[in-house]
Amino acid sequence: MKCTLSWSGIPRQVRPITWKLLSGYLPANAERRESVLQRKRQEYFGFIQQYYDSRNDEHHQDTYRQIHIDIPRMSPESLVLQPKVTEIFERILFIWAIRHPASGYVQGINDLVTPFFVVYVFEYIEEEVENFDVSSLQEEALRNIEADSFWCMSKLLDGIQDNYTFAQPGIQRKVKALEELVSRIDESVHRHMQHYEVEYLQFAFRWMNNLLMRELPLRCTIRLWDTYQAEPEGFSHFHLYVCAAFLVRWRKEILEERDFQGLMILLQNLPTMHWGNEEVSVLLAEAYRLKFAFADAPNHYKR
């Protein structure tokens, strides 16, 4: 029932606890929740004490430097450029990287903190987070938001870690699967891109690496993630169908472009700035239809 309700969007006031439940961070047993939260939050700040000073060590310097460079490039700028937020994101990403040496830190992982952070800030404020001074929150609230964001991002990444290991094999496979899927659902779009020598990797790498976060406004990403967390393998398997539905959504615009450059400019700057829940709901419904239509397809659609 919980998953069914979440599939069609979660009301803002219950989204924080619902995300924590769906991600597996909180137990379903309500009596155990408070003790689990306390233990996990203490554990995270134990990692900070244990590891964070090592960010200036020679073998961790490059990781920390890359995180430090990437955070100001994130959106929304009004949020991530707040010194308090930058500091929190740097800690979350550095601790995650240290604890996951198989992949370490890879560009793209930084974007995955933002939706969790924003949703967990909503536990404490009524207004929109973009215009809110995060440092005005009480210290305990900030610590809770930071630890909860770390653990939920970690749970998400557990399911897609091969996206970020050496040579990013998970992404390579998913882009290939997207190409094969689109060739079956809309041959005209597929052939048009082939004709103008557009490689799927040139635009869809980012769609997989950043889970479409660079293509959609943050409010749409949060709505999308309501469903991803309710759907089995939402961030890995179902995301592929969302990407296919997203590409075909622009078929008219794609078919109107008559050269490589025009197609690339379109595909890297799709006009979604004014999108809201309605557009995301239509996208998800189409992705769900595709998933069922291709449920018996070969294994490469299921990765």
N, C-alpha and C positions, 0 to 999 in steps of 0.2 A: 504493500500500500504506500509506504513511504517513498519508494522509488517511482511509483506511478504518479504521485502528486508532484514529485520533483521534476519529472520529465517535462511537464508543461509549464515550468517556471515556479520559483519559490518566492513567497512574499518576503519583502525585505526584512521585516522584523524577526522572522524565524530562520532566515538564511544562514546566519552564523552557526547556530547549533546543528542545523540540517547538514551543512557541508562537513562539519566535524564528524557527524554520524556516518554520512555516506562515504567519506574517505577512509573510514575504519580507525580514525584517531580516537574517537570516543566509543566506549562500549554501549551496546543497546540497553543494557541493564542500568536504569536511571540511578540506582543506589550507589553504583560504583563510579559514576562519572566524576564526581568532585575529587575523589582520591586519585583517580587516573590523571586528571588534569594537573593536580598539584605535583604528582610524581614526575610527569613528563616535562612540566615547566622547570622543575628543579634540575632534571637531567640535562636539559638544554643549556641552562646557565652554568652547569658543571662543565659542559663542553667548552663554553666561552672561557672559563677560568683555566681550563686545561690547555686549550689550543690557540686562543686568539692572539696571545703575545708572540706566537711564532710567525705571525704574518710578515714580520721584517727579517726572518731568517733567510739565508741565501736561497735555499731550495723551495721556499714558499713565496718569495718576493714577486715572481712573475705572475703567479695566480692572483695575488692581492692587487697588483698593479692593473691587471686586466679588468678585474671587477671594478676597481676605482675609476677606470676609463669608461666602462660600459654603463654604469648607473646614470650619469647625467644625460645619456642618449635615450633614456627610456621615457615613456609617457605614462600619465600626464605630467608634463614638466612642473606644473605648479605644485605637484605632490612630491615627486622624487628629488627635486632640487632643494627641498627644505632640509637643512643640515641634520635634523633629528632623524628624518626618514632615510637619508643617505647612509647615515651611521648604522641604522638598524639593518638595512639591506646589505651593507658590506659585511656585517657580522653573520647574517643568515647564510649568505652565499659562500663566504670563506669557510665556515664550519661545515657546510654541506660538502664542499670540495675536498676538504681534508679527510672527511669520513668516507669519501667515495673515490679512492685513488684510481679505480679502473677507468673512470672517465675524467676525473678532476673537473675543473670549471671549464665550461664551453659557452661561448656567446650564444644567447638564446635562452639559457637557463635563467638568466637574470629576469627576463620578462615574466617568468612563471610565478614569481613571488607576488607580483602586484595584485592580481585578483583576490588572493587570500588575504593579503594585508588590508585591502580596501574593505572587503566584506567584514573582517573582524574589527575594523575601526567602527563600522556601523553598529556594533554592540553598544557603543558608548556615545554616539552622536545622532542627531536627527537630520542635520543638514547634509549637503553634498560634500564629499570628501575633498574634491579638487580645490575648493576655496577655504578649506579648514586648516587652521594652524595645529598640526599634530602635536607640537611640543606643549600645547596647553592642556593636554590630557595628563591625568595623574600618572606618576611613575609606575605604579603597580599595573595600571591598565596597559601602558606601553610595553611592559615586560610580558604581560599575558598575550598581547597581540603578536609580539615578536616570536615568542616560543610556539604559539599555535600556528603561525604562518610557516615557521620552519618545519614543523612536523607534518603539516598537510602538504606542503610542497614536496617533502621527502617521499611521502606516500604516493603522490602523483608520479614522481620521477622513478620510483621503483618499477612502475608499469611500462615505462618507455626509456629505460636507461640505455638500451642499444641505439637510441637516437644520438647519444652523446659520447659513446666510446670511440676509440681511434677509427678514423675514416667515416664515422657516423653511418654504419651499415644499415641501421634501422630506417634512417631517412632515405637512403639510396633505394632500399626495397620498397618503401611506401610511395616514393615518387614514381617508380616503375609500375607499381600496382595501380596508381592513379591514372597513368597514361593508358594502361590496358583497359581500365574500367571506362574511361571517357571514350576510347575508341569503340566500345560496345554500346554506350548509351547515346552518343551523339557523334556519328561518323563525320558529319559536315564540319563540326568544330575541330575535330581531331585532324582531318585532312587539311583544313585551312591552315592550321598551325604547322603541320608538316610541310605544306607548300611554301610557306615563308620561313622555313627552317628555324622555327621556335622550338627549343628543347624544353621539356617540362621542368627539368632541373633548374633552368634559368629563372623561373618564377615560383615553382612549387616547393623548392628547397626551403624557402622562408616560411611557406604555409605550414610545413611539417615541423621545422625547427622552432617556430614561435607559436605553433598551434593557432594560426590565423590572427594572433593578437595584433600584428602590424597592419592587418587589412581591415580591422573592425574597431569602432569606438569601444572604450572600456566597458560601457554599460551593456553592450552586445556580447562581449566576451564573458561577462559575469552571467548573463542569461544563458549563453551557450554552455557554460560549465555546470549550470544547474542540471542540464540534461546529460552532459558527459559523465558526471559523477553518479547519476542514476542508472546509466546504461552500462552493462557489463563491457569491460575493455573500451570504455568510452573514449579515452584519450589516445588509444592506439588504433583499435579496429574501427570504431564508429566514425572517428575523425576523418578517415579516408573517404567515407561516403559523403560527409559534410563538404569536404574539399571538392569532390566531383560535382555535387549539387551547386556549390558556390561558383565553380567555373562555368557550368552550363547556364547558370542564371544570367550570365553576361553574353550569351550566344549572339544576340543581335549586334551588340557593340563589337564583339570579336570579328564577326563576319563582315562588318563594314570596314575594318582596317585592311589596308592593301599593301602593307610592307612590314618588314621585320621590326623596324624602329617603332612604328605606330603601335604594333601589337605589344611590344615590351613596355612602352610607356603606359598603355592602358592596363596591362596585367599587374604592373607594379604600383599603380595609383587608382585602384578601382573606387568609384564614387560612393562610398558607404558612410560618409560623414554624418548624414542625417538619419541613418538607420536606427530603428528601435526594436522593441519586442516583437512587433508584428512581422517585420522582415525576417527576424531570426526564427520565429515560429514557422514561417513558410519554408525557410531553408532546411530546418530540422525535419519537417514533415516530408519534404522531398528526399532528404538523405535516408530517412527511415524506409520510404518506399523503395529506394534503390537497394538498401540493405536486404530487404525481403526479396526483391526481384533477382538479386544475385547471390542469394543464400546458398545455392547449390553450385556456385561458380568454383573454379579451381582454387587451390590453397592460396595462391598469391593475392587474392582479394581479401584474405582473412588475416593478413599479417598486421 
